[in-house]
Amino acid sequence: MTTTQIPVRLDFDTLAAGFSKALAHLDRAATKELDSAGIDPKLRELIRIRASQLNGCAYCVDMHTKDARAIGETEQRIYALPVWRETPFFTARERAALAFTEDVTLMTGTHVPDEAYAAVAKEYSEQEVAALVGLIVMINAWNAVGVSTRAWEPGSYQP
């Protein structure tokens, strides 16, 4: 099997080190909010993967699918994320979070309509919704960095 090298456009972490560190700090803050709200770590990774799929961030899809597997998420559910609405593999709470992830990630088209917010608020407390918003905003920020700079680790692919 031949692999394709994807050239990195910009070493963002080195060239914008202060901003990159600030993003990492915000990421840790989002995780603390999720912990405080009791959001399942597997759901966190599913949200990160789904937003990254929608944004086309190969680096984040790769990283978060590995992270999800490492904490026990099943291959079946990871593979089903692009078609989650058509599968029985997700709970009502997970479906609400995934739908909300899509609405927030794609907000330029819908501006997260009231019914989308009401659907997630039906399944989650205000604290949980706030933590979900923080996570979704954070992964979308990382995706923007990853996609625009083509953040990738050449040679990290193991066939």
Secondary structure by P-SEA (a helix, b strand, c coil): cbbbbbbbcccccccaaaaaaaaaaaaaaaaaaaaaacccaaaaaaaaaaaaaaaccaaaaaaaaaaaaaacccaaaaaacccccccccccaaaaaaaaaaaaaaacccccccaaaaaaaaacccaaaaaaaaaaaaaaaaaaaaaaaacccccccccc
